[in-house]
Amino acid sequence: MRAPSTRWQERIHRIKQELLALGDMRPGSLSEQYNVCGKPTCRCKAPHHPRKHGPYYQLSYTHRGKSTTEFVTRDRVAEVRRQLANYARFRRLTEEWVTVSLRIARRRRRRPEE
């Protein structure tokens, strides 16, 4: 049976491989917006069944302390969703890497011979 630290080292190696395979990424969240226009006779202001304009897609994120909001065209929504998923995966993998590294460090402190 392998030592726990060997298993953890192998997990770190797999995490690194998964990180290398990630594509483009971006932080943030994508929201779907619907709007009402200023025309008094428009369908969006119908008294019984108003139908707002949209959907419009909006990406919001904070990077280096600066909040940003961008509109995303419909043809780019799938791409942006993939980038957001890649970023979320990146964050989970790096968090796991740190957690595993801390376990290894604690074990080495208790058992320096390993």
N, CA, C and O atoms as CSV, one atom per row, in Angstrom:
chain,resi,resn,atom,element,x,y,z
A,1,MET,N,N,0.843,-1.186,0.000
A,1,MET,CA,C,0.000,0.000,0.000
A,1,MET,C,C,0.885,1.245,0.000
A,1,MET,O,O,1.895,1.302,0.701
A,2,ARG,N,N,0.490,2.241,-0.797
A,2,ARG,CA,C,1.267,3.478,-0.891
A,2,ARG,C,C,1.022,4.361,0.324
A,2,ARG,O,O,-0.047,4.339,0.934
A,3,ALA,N,N,2.033,5.128,0.646
A,3,ALA,CA,C,1.900,6.087,1.753
A,3,ALA,C,C,0.899,7.164,1.349
A,3,ALA,O,O,0.782,7.489,0.167
A,4,PRO,N,N,0.169,7.727,2.332
A,4,PRO,CA,C,-0.793,8.784,2.014
A,4,PRO,C,C,-0.159,9.955,1.262
A,4,PRO,O,O,-0.781,10.516,0.359
A,5,SER,N,N,1.058,10.325,1.620
A,5,SER,CA,C,1.681,11.464,0.943
A,5,SER,C,C,1.934,11.158,-0.532
A,5,SER,O,O,1.898,12.067,-1.361
A,6,THR,N,N,2.189,9.895,-0.872
A,6,THR,CA,C,2.373,9.500,-2.271
A,6,THR,C,C,1.059,9.653,-3.027
A,6,THR,O,O,1.042,10.160,-4.149
A,7,ARG,N,N,-0.040,9.217,-2.418
A,7,ARG,CA,C,-1.360,9.386,-3.037
A,7,ARG,C,C,-1.651,10.863,-3.256
A,7,ARG,O,O,-2.160,11.257,-4.305
A,8,TRP,N,N,-1.327,11.672,-2.260
A,8,TRP,CA,C,-1.595,13.107,-2.372
A,8,TRP,C,C,-0.715,13.738,-3.454
A,8,TRP,O,O,-1.171,14.612,-4.192
A,9,GLN,N,N,0.535,13.301,-3.550
A,9,GLN,CA,C,1.424,13.811,-4.610
A,9,GLN,C,C,0.859,13.446,-5.984
A,9,GLN,O,O,0.914,14.245,-6.918
A,10,GLU,N,N,0.317,12.229,-6.098
A,10,GLU,CA,C,-0.299,11.810,-7.359
A,10,GLU,C,C,-1.521,12.664,-7.682
A,10,GLU,O,O,-1.760,13.003,-8.841
A,11,ARG,N,N,-2.292,13.009,-6.653
A,11,ARG,CA,C,-3.470,13.862,-6.880
A,11,ARG,C,C,-3.027,15.241,-7.358
A,11,ARG,O,O,-3.639,15.800,-8.267
A,12,ILE,N,N,-1.984,15.792,-6.768
A,12,ILE,CA,C,-1.466,17.090,-7.213
A,12,ILE,C,C,-1.029,17.004,-8.673
A,12,ILE,O,O,-1.272,17.929,-9.449
A,13,HIS,N,N,-0.395,15.916,-9.044
A,13,HIS,CA,C,0.025,15.729,-10.435
A,13,HIS,C,C,-1.200,15.725,-11.365
A,13,HIS,O,O,-1.179,16.359,-12.420
A,14,ARG,N,N,-2.268,15.007,-10.969
A,14,ARG,CA,C,-3.490,14.979,-11.790
A,14,ARG,C,C,-4.131,16.362,-11.867
A,14,ARG,O,O,-4.635,16.749,-12.921
A,15,ILE,N,N,-4.118,17.109,-10.765
A,15,ILE,CA,C,-4.671,18.472,-10.765
A,15,ILE,C,C,-3.910,19.332,-11.766
A,15,ILE,O,O,-4.521,20.079,-12.530
A,16,LYS,N,N,-2.587,19.235,-11.769
A,16,LYS,CA,C,-1.779,20.010,-12.712
A,16,LYS,C,C,-2.137,19.670,-14.154
A,16,LYS,O,O,-2.216,20.555,-15.006
A,17,GLN,N,N,-2.351,18.383,-14.423
A,17,GLN,CA,C,-2.733,17.978,-15.775
A,17,GLN,C,C,-4.099,18.549,-16.158
A,17,GLN,O,O,-4.292,18.987,-17.292
A,18,GLU,N,N,-5.042,18.547,-15.224
A,18,GLU,CA,C,-6.367,19.109,-15.490
A,18,GLU,C,C,-6.276,20.614,-15.728
A,18,GLU,O,O,-6.981,21.151,-16.583
A,19,LEU,N,N,-5.419,21.288,-14.983
A,19,LEU,CA,C,-5.245,22.730,-15.170
A,19,LEU,C,C,-4.674,23.032,-16.558
A,19,LEU,O,O,-5.084,23.992,-17.210
A,20,LEU,N,N,-3.730,22.208,-17.000
A,20,LEU,CA,C,-3.137,22.405,-18.322
A,20,LEU,C,C,-4.173,22.247,-19.432
A,20,LEU,O,O,-4.045,22.864,-20.489
A,21,ALA,N,N,-5.187,21.433,-19.201
A,21,ALA,CA,C,-6.194,21.155,-20.221
A,21,ALA,C,C,-7.295,22.216,-20.293
A,21,ALA,O,O,-8.086,22.222,-21.236
A,22,LEU,N,N,-7.351,23.112,-19.305
A,22,LEU,CA,C,-8.392,24.135,-19.314
A,22,LEU,C,C,-8.201,25.082,-20.500
A,22,LEU,O,O,-7.073,25.384,-20.890
A,23,GLY,N,N,-9.289,25.533,-21.052
A,23,GLY,CA,C,-9.233,26.505,-22.141
A,23,GLY,C,C,-9.320,27.917,-21.593
A,23,GLY,O,O,-8.977,28.181,-20.440
A,24,ASP,N,N,-9.788,28.820,-22.449
A,24,ASP,CA,C,-9.959,30.212,-22.043
A,24,ASP,C,C,-10.900,30.284,-20.848
A,24,ASP,O,O,-11.810,29.469,-20.701
A,25,MET,N,N,-10.662,31.272,-20.005
A,25,MET,CA,C,-11.504,31.418,-18.819
A,25,MET,C,C,-11.728,32.879,-18.513
A,25,MET,O,O,-10.981,33.753,-18.953
A,26,ARG,N,N,-12.763,33.119,-17.757
A,26,ARG,CA,C,-13.042,34.462,-17.259
A,26,ARG,C,C,-13.890,34.350,-16.000
A,26,ARG,O,O,-14.710,33.442,-15.869
A,27,PRO,N,N,-13.681,35.289,-15.073
A,27,PRO,CA,C,-14.493,35.287,-13.847
A,27,PRO,C,C,-15.831,35.952,-14.122
A,27,PRO,O,O,-16.020,36.587,-15.160
A,28,GLY,N,N,-16.742,35.802,-13.195
A,28,GLY,CA,C,-17.979,36.566,-13.260
A,28,GLY,C,C,-19.215,35.717,-13.332
A,28,GLY,O,O,-19.197,34.506,-13.111
A,29,SER,N,N,-20.301,36.410,-13.653
A,29,SER,CA,C,-21.585,35.740,-13.803
A,29,SER,C,C,-22.322,36.366,-14.982
A,29,SER,O,O,-22.183,37.554,-15.273
A,30,LEU,N,N,-23.102,35.536,-15.641
A,30,LEU,CA,C,-23.850,35.962,-16.811
A,30,LEU,C,C,-25.315,36.014,-16.429
A,30,LEU,O,O,-25.863,35.045,-15.903
A,31,SER,N,N,-25.942,37.133,-16.692
A,31,SER,CA,C,-27.366,37.248,-16.371
A,31,SER,C,C,-28.158,37.595,-17.620
A,31,SER,O,O,-27.648,38.179,-18.576
A,32,GLU,N,N,-29.411,37.215,-17.569
A,32,GLU,CA,C,-30.330,37.461,-18.672
A,32,GLU,C,C,-31.203,38.646,-18.270
A,32,GLU,O,O,-31.811,38.639,-17.200
A,33,GLN,N,N,-31.263,39.649,-19.117
A,33,GLN,CA,C,-32.010,40.870,-18.806
A,33,GLN,C,C,-33.163,41.051,-19.785
A,33,GLN,O,O,-33.052,40.682,-20.954
A,34,TYR,N,N,-34.260,41.614,-19.315
A,34,TYR,CA,C,-35.398,41.994,-20.155
A,34,TYR,C,C,-35.705,43.448,-19.852
A,34,TYR,O,O,-35.664,43.868,-18.696
A,35,ASN,N,N,-36.010,44.217,-20.883
A,35,ASN,CA,C,-36.200,45.657,-20.705
A,35,ASN,C,C,-37.561,46.132,-21.201
A,35,ASN,O,O,-38.222,45.469,-22.001
A,36,VAL,N,N,-37.955,47.291,-20.706
A,36,VAL,CA,C,-39.139,48.000,-21.159
A,36,VAL,C,C,-38.634,49.267,-21.836
A,36,VAL,O,O,-37.789,49.978,-21.291
A,37,CYS,N,N,-39.158,49.546,-23.029
A,37,CYS,CA,C,-38.691,50.726,-23.761
A,37,CYS,C,C,-39.537,51.958,-23.417
A,37,CYS,O,O,-40.417,51.894,-22.559
A,38,GLY,N,N,-39.267,53.052,-24.079
A,38,GLY,CA,C,-39.972,54.300,-23.789
A,38,GLY,C,C,-41.169,54.582,-24.680
A,38,GLY,O,O,-41.838,55.599,-24.494
A,39,LYS,N,N,-41.459,53.719,-25.637
A,39,LYS,CA,C,-42.589,53.948,-26.546
A,39,LYS,C,C,-43.895,53.595,-25.845
A,39,LYS,O,O,-44.056,52.465,-25.384
A,40,PRO,N,N,-44.829,54.535,-25.755
A,40,PRO,CA,C,-46.065,54.273,-25.009
A,40,PRO,C,C,-46.964,53.202,-25.618
A,40,PRO,O,O,-47.756,52.600,-24.893
A,41,THR,N,N,-46.872,52.942,-26.917
A,41,THR,CA,C,-47.748,51.944,-27.543
A,41,THR,C,C,-47.038,50.619,-27.822
A,41,THR,O,O,-47.579,49.773,-28.533
A,42,CYS,N,N,-45.882,50.431,-27.296
A,42,CYS,CA,C,-45.094,49.216,-27.556
A,42,CYS,C,C,-45.697,48.010,-26.827
A,42,CYS,O,O,-46.393,48.156,-25.822
A,43,ARG,N,N,-45.415,46.829,-27.355
A,43,ARG,CA,C,-45.883,45.569,-26.756
A,43,ARG,C,C,-45.397,45.380,-25.328
A,43,ARG,O,O,-46.026,44.668,-24.544
A,44,CYS,N,N,-44.271,46.018,-24.984
A,44,CYS,CA,C,-43.728,45.850,-23.635
A,44,CYS,C,C,-44.552,46.599,-22.585
A,44,CYS,O,O,-44.348,46.430,-21.383
A,45,LYS,N,N,-45.492,47.434,-23.064
A,45,LYS,CA,C,-46.335,48.179,-22.117
A,45,LYS,C,C,-47.809,47.827,-22.268
A,45,LYS,O,O,-48.674,48.555,-21.783
A,46,ALA,N,N,-48.099,46.717,-22.937
A,46,ALA,CA,C,-49.490,46.288,-23.102
A,46,ALA,C,C,-50.117,46.079,-21.730
A,46,ALA,O,O,-49.506,45.448,-20.867
A,47,PRO,N,N,-51.313,46.590,-21.512
A,47,PRO,CA,C,-51.909,46.527,-20.164
A,47,PRO,C,C,-52.194,45.110,-19.663
A,47,PRO,O,O,-52.047,44.853,-18.468
A,48,HIS,N,N,-52.595,44.191,-20.529
A,48,HIS,CA,C,-52.977,42.851,-20.051
A,48,HIS,C,C,-51.868,41.816,-20.181
A,48,HIS,O,O,-51.734,40.950,-19.316
A,49,HIS,N,N,-51.076,41.887,-21.237
A,49,HIS,CA,C,-50.005,40.902,-21.447
A,49,HIS,C,C,-48.744,41.592,-21.966
A,49,HIS,O,O,-48.380,41.433,-23.131
A,50,PRO,N,N,-48.086,42.350,-21.108
A,50,PRO,CA,C,-46.861,43.019,-21.580
A,50,PRO,C,C,-45.760,41.998,-21.881
A,50,PRO,O,O,-45.577,41.032,-21.141
A,51,ARG,N,N,-45.028,42.230,-22.982
A,51,ARG,CA,C,-43.904,41.369,-23.353
A,51,ARG,C,C,-42.664,42.239,-23.452
A,51,ARG,O,O,-42.510,43.030,-24.383
A,52,LYS,N,N,-41.786,42.078,-22.475
A,52,LYS,CA,C,-40.562,42.888,-22.440
A,52,LYS,C,C,-39.622,42.507,-23.575
A,52,LYS,O,O,-39.716,41.416,-24.135
A,53,HIS,N,N,-38.718,43.416,-23.905
A,53,HIS,CA,C,-37.719,43.188,-24.936
A,53,HIS,C,C,-36.563,42.372,-24.348
A,53,HIS,O,O,-36.152,42.585,-23.207
A,54,GLY,N,N,-36.060,41.455,-25.131
A,54,GLY,CA,C,-34.929,40.666,-24.668
A,54,GLY,C,C,-35.068,39.234,-25.096
A,54,GLY,O,O,-35.962,38.928,-25.884
A,55,PRO,N,N,-34.248,38.357,-24.629
A,55,PRO,CA,C,-33.276,38.601,-23.574
A,55,PRO,C,C,-32.016,39.293,-24.087
A,55,PRO,O,O,-31.613,39.129,-25.238
A,56,TYR,N,N,-31.411,40.068,-23.196
A,56,TYR,CA,C,-30.099,40.657,-23.395
A,56,TYR,C,C,-29.216,40.027,-22.330
A,56,TYR,O,O,-29.663,39.782,-21.210
A,57,TYR,N,N,-27.982,39.769,-22.675
A,57,TYR,CA,C,-27.089,39.073,-21.748
A,57,TYR,C,C,-26.029,40.034,-21.234
A,57,TYR,O,O,-25.432,40.809,-21.982
A,58,GLN,N,N,-25.823,39.951,-19.936
A,58,GLN,CA,C,-24.902,40.865,-19.272
A,58,GLN,C,C,-23.920,40.072,-18.423
A,58,GLN,O,O,-24.319,39.236,-17.612
A,59,LEU,N,N,-22.635,40.340,-18.615
A,59,LEU,CA,C,-21.568,39.696,-17.850
A,59,LEU,C,C,-21.062,40.683,-16.816
A,59,LEU,O,O,-20.701,41.809,-17.156
A,60,SER,N,N,-21.033,40.272,-15.561
A,60,SER,CA,C,-20.520,41.124,-14.476
A,60,SER,C,C,-19.385,40.395,-13.785
A,60,SER,O,O,-19.484,39.203,-13.494
A,61,TYR,N,N,-18.293,41.126,-13.520
A,61,TYR,CA,C,-17.155,40.522,-12.824
A,61,TYR,C,C,-16.314,41.606,-12.173
A,61,TYR,O,O,-16.415,42.786,-12.508
A,62,THR,N,N,-15.487,41.179,-11.238
A,62,THR,CA,C,-14.528,42.059,-10.582
A,62,THR,C,C,-13.146,41.474,-10.810
A,62,THR,O,O,-12.906,40.293,-10.556
A,63,HIS,N,N,-12.241,42.315,-11.294
A,63,HIS,CA,C,-10.862,41.885,-11.530
A,63,HIS,C,C,-9.937,42.995,-11.070
A,63,HIS,O,O,-10.073,44.150,-11.475
A,64,ARG,N,N,-8.981,42.620,-10.206
A,64,ARG,CA,C,-8.034,43.580,-9.632
A,64,ARG,C,C,-8.750,44.750,-8.956
A,64,ARG,O,O,-8.335,45.904,-9.068
A,65,GLY,N,N,-9.827,44.423,-8.256
A,65,GLY,CA,C,-10.552,45.419,-7.483
A,65,GLY,C,C,-11.487,46.303,-8.290
A,65,GLY,O,O,-12.114,47.201,-7.728
A,66,LYS,N,N,-11.597,46.073,-9.596
A,66,LYS,CA,C,-12.450,46.908,-10.433
A,66,LYS,C,C,-13.637,46.086,-10.929
A,66,LYS,O,O,-13.462,45.041,-11.556
A,67,SER,N,N,-14.854,46.572,-10.640
A,67,SER,CA,C,-16.068,45.911,-11.112
A,67,SER,C,C,-16.357,46.338,-12.542
A,67,SER,O,O,-16.222,47.508,-12.901
A,68,THR,N,N,-16.754,45.372,-13.339
A,68,THR,CA,C,-17.028,45.636,-14.744
A,68,THR,C,C,-18.294,44.905,-15.161
A,68,THR,O,O,-18.567,43.798,-14.698
A,69,THR,N,N,-19.059,45.533,-16.035
A,69,THR,CA,C,-20.235,44.917,-16.625
A,69,THR,C,C,-20.136,45.087,-18.129
A,69,THR,O,O,-19.849,46.177,-18.625
A,70,GLU,N,N,-20.376,44.001,-18.849
A,70,GLU,CA,C,-20.319,44.033,-20.313
A,70,GLU,C,C,-21.561,43.361,-20.874
A,70,GLU,O,O,-22.063,42.396,-20.297
A,71,PHE,N,N,-22.054,43.865,-21.988
A,71,PHE,CA,C,-23.117,43.173,-22.692
A,71,PHE,C,C,-22.489,42.100,-23.564
A,71,PHE,O,O,-21.403,42.291,-24.112
A,72,VAL,N,N,-23.173,40.976,-23.689
A,72,VAL,CA,C,-22.696,39.849,-24.490
A,72,VAL,C,C,-23.748,39.575,-25.561
A,72,VAL,O,O,-24.934,39.436,-25.262
A,73,THR,N,N,-23.303,39.502,-26.795
A,73,THR,CA,C,-24.244,39.214,-27.880
A,73,THR,C,C,-24.671,37.752,-27.814
A,73,THR,O,O,-23.950,36.908,-27.282
A,74,ARG,N,N,-25.853,37.461,-28.361
A,74,ARG,CA,C,-26.401,36.101,-28.305
A,74,ARG,C,C,-25.457,35.072,-28.901
A,74,ARG,O,O,-25.367,33.950,-28.403
A,75,ASP,N,N,-24.751,35.443,-29.964
A,75,ASP,CA,C,-23.876,34.479,-30.620
A,75,ASP,C,C,-22.635,34.146,-29.782
A,75,ASP,O,O,-21.925,33.192,-30.103
A,76,ARG,N,N,-22.362,34.898,-28.732
A,76,ARG,CA,C,-21.200,34.635,-27.876
A,76,ARG,C,C,-21.572,34.053,-26.513
A,76,ARG,O,O,-20.687,33.755,-25.711
A,77,VAL,N,N,-22.859,33.887,-26.241
A,77,VAL,CA,C,-23.308,33.408,-24.925
A,77,VAL,C,C,-22.726,32.038,-24.598
A,77,VAL,O,O,-22.241,31.838,-23.485
A,78,ALA,N,N,-22.757,31.093,-25.527
A,78,ALA,CA,C,-22.229,29.742,-25.262
A,78,ALA,C,C,-20.732,29.800,-24.958
A,78,ALA,O,O,-20.255,29.116,-24.053
A,79,GLU,N,N,-20.001,30.605,-25.704
A,79,GLU,CA,C,-18.555,30.756,-25.473
A,79,GLU,C,C,-18.277,31.324,-24.085
A,79,GLU,O,O,-17.406,30.826,-23.372
A,80,VAL,N,N,-19.015,32.366,-23.701
A,80,VAL,CA,C,-18.824,32.994,-22.389
A,80,VAL,C,C,-19.180,32.010,-21.281
A,80,VAL,O,O,-18.497,31.963,-20.258
A,81,ARG,N,N,-20.231,31.231,-21.466
A,81,ARG,CA,C,-20.591,30.228,-20.451
A,81,ARG,C,C,-19.476,29.196,-20.277
A,81,ARG,O,O,-19.182,28.791,-19.152
A,82,ARG,N,N,-18.854,28.768,-21.379
A,82,ARG,CA,C,-17.716,27.839,-21.284
A,82,ARG,C,C,-16.554,28.473,-20.524
A,82,ARG,O,O,-15.923,27.821,-19.691
A,83,GLN,N,N,-16.275,29.737,-20.809
A,83,GLN,CA,C,-15.184,30.435,-20.125
A,83,GLN,C,C,-15.470,30.564,-18.634
A,83,GLN,O,O,-14.571,30.394,-17.811
A,84,LEU,N,N,-16.711,30.863,-18.287
A,84,LEU,CA,C,-17.096,30.951,-16.873
A,84,LEU,C,C,-16.958,29.592,-16.191
A,84,LEU,O,O,-16.486,29.513,-15.057
A,85,ALA,N,N,-17.364,28.531,-16.868
A,85,ALA,CA,C,-17.234,27.171,-16.306
A,85,ALA,C,C,-15.762,26.809,-16.130
A,85,ALA,O,O,-15.393,26.199,-15.127
A,86,ASN,N,N,-14.918,27.177,-17.094
A,86,ASN,CA,C,-13.483,26.905,-16.976
A,86,ASN,C,C,-12.885,27.641,-15.786
A,86,ASN,O,O,-12.040,27.095,-15.077
A,87,TYR,N,N,-13.318,28.875,-15.565
A,87,TYR,CA,C,-12.807,29.640,-14.428
A,87,TYR,C,C,-13.239,28.994,-13.107
A,87,TYR,O,O,-12.448,28.890,-12.170
A,88,ALA,N,N,-14.498,28.564,-13.045
A,88,ALA,CA,C,-14.983,27.899,-11.830
A,88,ALA,C,C,-14.191,26.613,-11.586
A,88,ALA,O,O,-13.838,26.307,-10.447
A,89,ARG,N,N,-13.916,25.868,-12.643
A,89,ARG,CA,C,-13.115,24.644,-12.521
A,89,ARG,C,C,-11.699,24.977,-12.056
A,89,ARG,O,O,-11.145,24.284,-11.203
A,90,PHE,N,N,-11.115,26.032,-12.612
A,90,PHE,CA,C,-9.786,26.497,-12.202
A,90,PHE,C,C,-9.757,26.793,-10.705
A,90,PHE,O,O,-8.838,26.377,-9.999
A,91,ARG,N,N,-10.761,27.506,-10.233
A,91,ARG,CA,C,-10.816,27.860,-8.807
A,91,ARG,C,C,-10.934,26.613,-7.926
A,91,ARG,O,O,-10.265,26.517,-6.897
A,92,ARG,N,N,-11.788,25.654,-8.328
A,92,ARG,CA,C,-11.940,24.415,-7.538
A,92,ARG,C,C,-10.645,23.621,-7.510
A,92,ARG,O,O,-10.238,23.122,-6.461
A,93,LEU,N,N,-9.997,23.504,-8.663
A,93,LEU,CA,C,-8.757,22.724,-8.735
A,93,LEU,C,C,-7.638,23.362,-7.917
A,93,LEU,O,O,-6.916,22.658,-7.209
A,94,THR,N,N,-7.484,24.678,-8.002
A,94,THR,CA,C,-6.416,25.316,-7.239
A,94,THR,C,C,-6.707,25.250,-5.735
A,94,THR,O,O,-5.784,25.120,-4.932
A,95,GLU,N,N,-7.960,25.338,-5.361
A,95,GLU,CA,C,-8.318,25.204,-3.943
A,95,GLU,C,C,-7.991,23.796,-3.449
A,95,GLU,O,O,-7.474,23.624,-2.344
A,96,GLU,N,N,-8.293,22.792,-4.271
A,96,GLU,CA,C,-7.973,21.413,-3.894
A,96,GLU,C,C,-6.457,21.224,-3.804
A,96,GLU,O,O,-5.976,20.545,-2.896
A,97,TRP,N,N,-5.709,21.805,-4.719
A,97,TRP,CA,C,-4.246,21.708,-4.716
A,97,TRP,C,C,-3.694,22.249,-3.400
A,97,TRP,O,O,-2.837,21.626,-2.774
A,98,VAL,N,N,-4.193,23.412,-2.987
A,98,VAL,CA,C,-3.729,24.012,-1.729
A,98,VAL,C,C,-4.102,23.112,-0.552
A,98,VAL,O,O,-3.282,22.901,0.342
A,99,THR,N,N,-5.304,22.587,-0.538
A,99,THR,CA,C,-5.747,21.709,0.551
A,99,THR,C,C,-4.864,20.467,0.658
A,99,THR,O,O,-4.438,20.090,1.749
A,100,VAL,N,N,-4.595,19.841,-0.477
A,100,VAL,CA,C,-3.756,18.646,-0.481
A,100,VAL,C,C,-2.328,18.999,-0.051
A,100,VAL,O,O,-1.709,18.251,0.705
A,101,SER,N,N,-1.812,20.115,-0.518
A,101,SER,CA,C,-0.461,20.543,-0.133
A,101,SER,C,C,-0.356,20.785,1.362
A,101,SER,O,O,0.663,20.461,1.972
A,102,LEU,N,N,-1.393,21.348,1.957
A,102,LEU,CA,C,-1.394,21.565,3.409
A,102,LEU,C,C,-1.395,20.227,4.161
A,102,LEU,O,O,-0.733,20.089,5.189
A,103,ARG,N,N,-2.140,19.246,3.641
A,103,ARG,CA,C,-2.135,17.913,4.272
A,103,ARG,C,C,-0.738,17.309,4.232
A,103,ARG,O,O,-0.260,16.754,5.222
A,104,ILE,N,N,-0.094,17.423,3.085
A,104,ILE,CA,C,1.263,16.886,2.950
A,104,ILE,C,C,2.211,17.577,3.924
A,104,ILE,O,O,3.011,16.917,4.587
A,105,ALA,N,N,2.125,18.889,4.013
A,105,ALA,CA,C,3.004,19.642,4.911
A,105,ALA,C,C,2.780,19.247,6.368
A,105,ALA,O,O,3.740,19.085,7.123
A,106,ARG,N,N,1.510,19.090,6.768
A,106,ARG,CA,C,1.212,18.677,8.148
A,106,ARG,C,C,1.776,17.298,8.434
A,106,ARG,O,O,2.357,17.054,9.492
A,107,ARG,N,N,1.597,16.397,7.472
A,107,ARG,CA,C,2.094,15.031,7.669
A,107,ARG,C,C,3.617,15.025,7.776
A,107,ARG,O,O,4.168,14.298,8.604
A,108,ARG,N,N,4.287,15.794,6.984
A,108,ARG,CA,C,5.761,15.876,7.028
A,108,ARG,C,C,6.230,16.480,8.346
A,108,ARG,O,O,7.278,16.098,8.866
A,109,ARG,N,N,5.478,17.397,8.874
A,109,ARG,CA,C,5.844,18.001,10.149
A,109,ARG,C,C,5.745,16.965,11.270
A,109,ARG,O,O,6.574,16.940,12.180
A,110,ARG,N,N,4.716,16.107,11.192
A,110,ARG,CA,C,4.535,15.075,12.215
A,110,ARG,C,C,5.482,13.896,12.025
A,110,ARG,O,O,5.948,13.294,12.992
A,111,ARG,N,N,5.763,13.571,10.739
A,111,ARG,CA,C,6.610,12.417,10.419
A,111,ARG,C,C,7.669,12.837,9.405
A,111,ARG,O,O,7.508,12.579,8.212
A,112,PRO,N,N,8.729,13.468,9.844
A,112,PRO,CA,C,9.739,13.975,8.931
A,112,PRO,C,C,10.449,12.903,8.111
A,112,PRO,O,O,11.084,13.217,7.105
A,113,GLU,N,N,10.351,11.634,8.530
A,113,GLU,CA,C,11.050,10.573,7.797
A,113,GLU,C,C,10.403,10.256,6.457
A,113,GLU,O,O,11.044,9.638,5.607
A,114,GLU,N,N,9.162,10.657,6.241
A,114,GLU,CA,C,8.466,10.364,4.963
A,114,GLU,C,C,8.942,11.271,3.865
A,114,GLU,O,O,8.471,11.169,2.732
